[in-house]
């Protein structure tokens, strides 16, 4: 004899709701697990690096999903400095977990000159940190906390050299000390440069319109795939407040500098030892170059790699459009196979792809001829 079970409408709705919730829970768990991946391809389990193009592969996340992934990775940093009246508040900033050894990335200007560094995690856990290494030339620093491994959620990185203008981004940090705040926007432009405290340019900077305010410095810039592509470092403003132009150090620089900061406490930047100027139509006419291209070498530092390689500086001063310039030097048109139009092109190539001790080949115009010169890169003076 068959037994027949009937369900009331309320029971059907209840079971359907439970199934939907279970399905959503499983989907979110899968998404979180896929996003975290295996965090072990760099020393100490540092964040995974992906070289995939991040914008059109169908794996874009919502800002809510990105925040959920990284809310435990982003930290607040406050520093103190000793004075005649004891320790006084010095600086506020943000940072994010790099690996499961307790290393945290932030900006150099957040921790430079401080005597005490304190880190606050999203769950309220507070830990003292020690400075591991810092690099004023890229405005990057690494600090370390001693906390249980389960407290640490390393971030995921993506190669910033694959970015495109218009790509969506989010910023997570602690503006004005307001913990774990998020803002969203797009990449406004690539290849910007800013001056560092050391006087050298920081190149390859990412420009965004996502809100960055005091306290956001050192926090992550994240793309639509949920990968860190930069470290928020500055704003361009005439009023002192955010005006739509935020700036971030690219992950390509982080990838090169941070392992060295952890291992040695510093990062050695490659250096040539020249000053130069982009060849303008007026310079090209004065030097009878035929076309305005390349970088004119105006001076060479004594004893530098450039001097040792035989690169020639200018020897004839003149005034063009109200500015004094030294003509007659070599004109650099390529470094290896990288076209050179302005000084920043040389700096970007060296910062992205070269290290101290590497050799490069310069293609130059000299006395109406094309010549090639090999040069071994030295260490940038400190």
N, C-alpha and C positions, 0 to 999 in steps of 0.2 A: 504494500500500500504506500503510495507516494505521499510524502509530507510536503506541504506547500507553506513557504514562509513569505509573508507580505510585510513590506516596510511602509511605515507611514511617511507622509511627505516631509515632516520635520526630520525624521531619521535619515532620509535620502539626502536632504540638504546638509545635514551634519557630516555624514560620511564623505560627501563630495568636497566639503570645505576642508576636512582633514586631509584628503588626498591632495588637494591643491597646495595646502601648507607644506606637506611633506615634499612635494615636488619642488616648491620654491626653496625650501631649506637645502635640499640636495643640490640644486642649481647654484645657490650662493656658496655652498661649501666647495663645490667644484671650482667655481670662479676664483675664490680666495686661494685655493690650493694651486691652481694653475698660475695665478698671478705671482705667488711667492716663489714658485719653482724650487730648484735645488740650489741653496745658497752656499755653494762650496767650491766655486771655480777659481776664487782668488784666495790668498793666504788668510787663514783664520775664518773662512766661510764668508768672505766679503761678498757684497751684492753681485748678482749675476750681470754680465754685460751682454747685450743683444746688439747685433749689427743690422737687424731687419729695419726696413722702412716703416715708420711707426704710424702712418696716417691713413692708409687705404686698404688694410688687409682684413677689415671686418671685425677687428678685435678691440675697437674703441670702447672705453668704459665711461660711465657717467661720473660726474664730480662726486656724487654720493658714494659710489663704489670705490673711487680712488681714495676718498677720505677714510673710508672704513679700513682699507688696506694699510694706510700709513699713519693712522692716529696714534699708534704705539711706537712708531719709528721716529717721529719728530719730537724734539725736546726743546724746552726753554732753558736759556743760559743767562745767568746773572753773575757779574763779577764784582769784586771789591778790591780796593787799594788801600794800603797802609798810609796813615797820615799821623800828624802830631796828636790827633784826638782818637786814634785807633783806626779800625777798618771802616771805610766809608763806601757807599755804593758807587760803582764806577761805570758799568756798561750793561746793557741788556741786548740780547740777541736770540737767535735760534740755532738749531743744529739738527743733525739726523744720524741715526745709527748706521755705521759703515760695515761692521762685522760683529761676530759673536764673541770677540775678545774684549768688547767694551769701547772700541775706538769710535769716536763721533766726529763728523766733519762739521766745521763752521767757518766763519770768516776770520782772517787774521786780525782785522780791526776790532772784532768783538772781544778778543782775549788779550791782545797786545798790551803790555804795560800793567796787567792786573796781577795781584798777589794771591787772590782766592777766586776759584772758579767753581760755581755750583750749577748742577744740572737737575731740572725737574721734568720727570716723565708725565705722560698724560694721566696716569692713574694717581698722581700725587706723590709718587716716590721721589725723594730728593737724595742726591749723592754728590759728594765732592769729586771734582775732576782734576787731573793733573795734565799739564801741557806736554804733548808728545813731540810735536814739531809744528813749525809755521813757516810760511813763505810770503813775505810782503810783496814780492813781484807778481803773484797771482791772487793775493788776498785770500789765501786758503790757510787753514790751520786744522790740526787734529788734536783732540783732547781725549782722555781715557777715563772711564769710570769703572769701579769695581762693584758690580752688581751681579745677582744670579743670572745665568744664561737665559732663563725663561723671560727675563725682563727685556731682552734685546731682540728687536725685529729689524735685521738689516734691510736696507732698501734695495730696489732693483734698478739698474742703470741701463741707459741706451746711448749709443754713439751719437753725439750732437752734430757730427759732420753730415749726417743725413737729414737734418731738419729743413723745413721749408717755411717760407713766410705764409702766414694765415693759419698755421697749425694751432689747434686749441691747446691751452696749457692751464694748469692750476698752480697756485702758490699756497703752501701751508707753512705757518709760522706763528710768531707771537708778537704781532704789532702792538706797540705801546704796552707790552707785557700782558696782553689779552691772549691767554693760552690757546694753542691749537685752532687758530682762525684760518679759514680758507677764502681765497679770492680766485676768480677765473677770468680768462681773457684769451688772447691769441699772441702768436709770435709776430711782432710788428716789423722786425728787420733782423738781419744777421750780419756778423762781421764788424760790429761796432768796436770802438776802443775807448778806454778810460785811463787816466793817469793813476798810477799807484803812489803810495806814500814814499816809495823809493825814488820816484821821478821817472821810472821807465813806464812805457805803455803796457797795459794789459789788453791783449788783442783777442779777436774772435768772440767778443762779447755778444750775448743774446739780448735783444731788446724786446720787451713785452709790454702789453697794456694792462695786464693783471695788476691789481693794486699791491704795491710794495711800500711799506711804511717803516719808520724806526722800530726796531725789534724784529723785523722780518729777516734782517741780515743773517746769513748763514743757513737759512732754511732751504728746502729743496724746491726746484722748479720741475714740474712733472708734466709729461705729455699725455695725450689722450689714451695711450695704451697703458698708462699707469707706471711709466718708467721715469726715473730721475734723469733729466737732461742738463741740469745746471744747478748752480748754487747762487741764490739771490744775494746781491752784493751792494747795490746802490740804486739811487734814483737820479734822474735829471730834473732839476727843479730850480726855479728862480724865487720861489716863495718859502721853501723849506718843507713843503708838504707834497704829497704825491700829485703829479700833474699829468699822469698818463704815460710816463716813460719809465719803466723799470728795467734794470740791467742785471744780468746773471753771468757768472763765470761758467763756461761750457763744460760738459762732462768729459770732453776730450782732454781738457786740461786736468780735471780731477783724476782721470784714469792714469795720467803720467806722473802727477805730482804726489798724490796721496800715499802710494806704496813707499816712495822714497821718504816722505815725512815720517811714516811709521817706523821705517827701518833705521834712518840716520838722523832724523830731526830736521832735515832741510832738503831742499830740492835745488839741484844745480841746473840753471838755465843756460842753453847754448848761446855763444856770443862770438861776434865777428870783430867788432871794433871799428865801425865806420859811422859817419853821419852822411846823410844824403837828402836829396830833394827830387820829387817827381819831375820828369822832364816836361816842361810846358812848351807850347808852340814858340814862345819867345826864346826860351833856352835852346830849343832845337835850331832856331834860326841863327842865334849867336854862334852856336858850335857847328853849324852846317851839317846837321845830322840827317836831314831829309824828312824825318817824321818825328812827332812828339811821342816817344815811348821810352819806358824804362826809368831807372833811378840814377841820377847823377851823383857820383861820390864826391862830396865836398871836403871831407876831412877823414883822416885815418889816424887812429890812436897809436902812439909810439909803443912798440913791443907787442902789439895785438896780433891775433891770427891773420887779420887782413894785411898788415904790414909785412908779416913773414911770408905771406903768399904772393906779395908783389902787387897788390891792388893799389892803384894810383889815385891820389886825391887831386882836387883842383889846384891851380896855381895862379889864377887870374881873377881878381875881384872886379865885379861890376854891379850896377844897380839895375834891377828889372822891376818895373811897376812899383817903385818906391822901396824895394827890399834888396839888401846887399846879398849877393850870392857869389860863390867861388866857382868859376868855370874851368874847363880843361881837364877834368878828371875822367876816370872810366865811367861808362854808362852801363849799368847792369840791366840786361833784358830778360835773363832767365837764371834761376837757381835749380840745378839739375834739369828736370823737364817742366818746372813750375814757372809760368809766365810772371814777369815782374812789371807792374805798372806804377807802383808806389811803394814807399818804404814798408808800409804795413804788410804788403804781400810777402816780403822777405821774413818779417817777424812771424806771421801766421804759419808759414812753411816750417820755420825752425821750431816753433812751439808745438806744432802738431806732430811732426814726424822725425825730428832730429834730437840728438843728445850730445852732451859734451864728449869730445873725442871723435865724433863722426866726421867723415869727409863729405864735402859738397863740391860741386863743379859750377862755377859761375860762367855764363856766357855774357860777354861784354863787348861794347863798341869802344875801340881805342885807336885814335889817330886815323879814323876812316876805315879801320879793319875790324873784323869780328875775331875775337880771341877767346880762348877758354882758360880758366885758372882754377886749379884745385886748391881747396882750403880745408884745414882741419880746425874744427870748432873748438873754442876754448870755453872757460867758465866765466859767466858774467860777473864782473867785479861787484863786491858787496860794500 
